[in-house]
Amino acid sequence: MHPEQPPPTPDTGRSRWLALIEPPLALGLVFGISIFFGMFGFVATAFLVEEDPLESLFGMERKLGVELIHDGGETIPTIEETKRIVAAVFDVTDVIVIPEGERAWQLLAWIRGEPAPSSSTELTQQLGALGWSDPVPTVTTLPRYFGAMENPRRMRMYIPPAMTIQALVFSLGGWVMVRWRDPRALRDPARLTTALLWGGGAAIVAFIGSTLVGGGLQLTGWEIEEQGWIQALMADRASLLLLTPWLVVLGPVSEEVFFRGYVFRRLFSSAGPRAAYLVSAVLFALIHWHPVGLPMYLLIGLVFCWVYQKTGNLWAPVLAHVIYNGFVVTLPLLAPVSP
């Protein structure tokens, strides 16, 4: 089909409704398979790298939060010194810092069971001796399971096999569905160089647009906050850098194969452009499991759909997605380290 020709006429009636139902069912199947084999990957990794794999996977840990606030005008200890004190008081090894604005930090650690009742008091005394100002730190603990997705040290072990399995399942699932259904092409694919140029532009549009949407929502009182595991990962540069190939390349490629290569293309030829844009973007947003970020993911999904329709070349949304994730990962790496 040539670029100047109109898009294919959508099917009508029963076939159109079947086309609308098929992608969510296919996503549910693919997602279920990826979870099943992903859990197998988690268990296999635990038995390979953990001293006590069953306890590591199924035993309860607690996320320890130490909220540190300062007045800005007094002498305060460095973040590294504070991390050392927190680790010593609560007998933990991994302590990371999440900036909470210019006047506060959130320190996170992972502990077994409850901290000793005197730990908060002991921590306050040690920080006070170093010149930490009022109000005193607040220590909270939250029970959680499967701490691998919030502990940067364990993320480095568990994310690569889990994301590799998920990427293979999504890519294979999208390819099988396209081969089975054989949806009509959107248009004659643009040359690779043209597609890559469009993809780069779409990445910039998606990044600026999602930033503006997020900022606008925050002005209305909508609290936009990243998921806990992403915050923890962003605060640990070594882990973030090590996991970049999975977060920036493997994940985006597999998602585009499924959501644009299969879902968007299938619906575009069977149910029309509007249904293709809406269903593909909604499913793409839902799969990220981040309710407060849903408007941003919807916008990003729509931009990736648009660049795919514009070029007819799947490399365009793939590159757009890779560059977008690259922006998200690179900015924390370029940010100045907290004192």
PyMOL commands that set and color helices and strands:
alter all, ss='L'
color gray80, all
select helices_A, chain A and resi 14-49+53-58+79-90+119-129+147-149+152-181+192-219+228-234+237-242+244-270+273-286+291-311+315-334
alter helices_A, ss='H'
color red, helices_A
select strands_A, chain A and resi 61-69+95-99+104-112+138-144
alter strands_A, ss='S'
color yellow, strands_A
deselect
rebuild
show_as cartoon
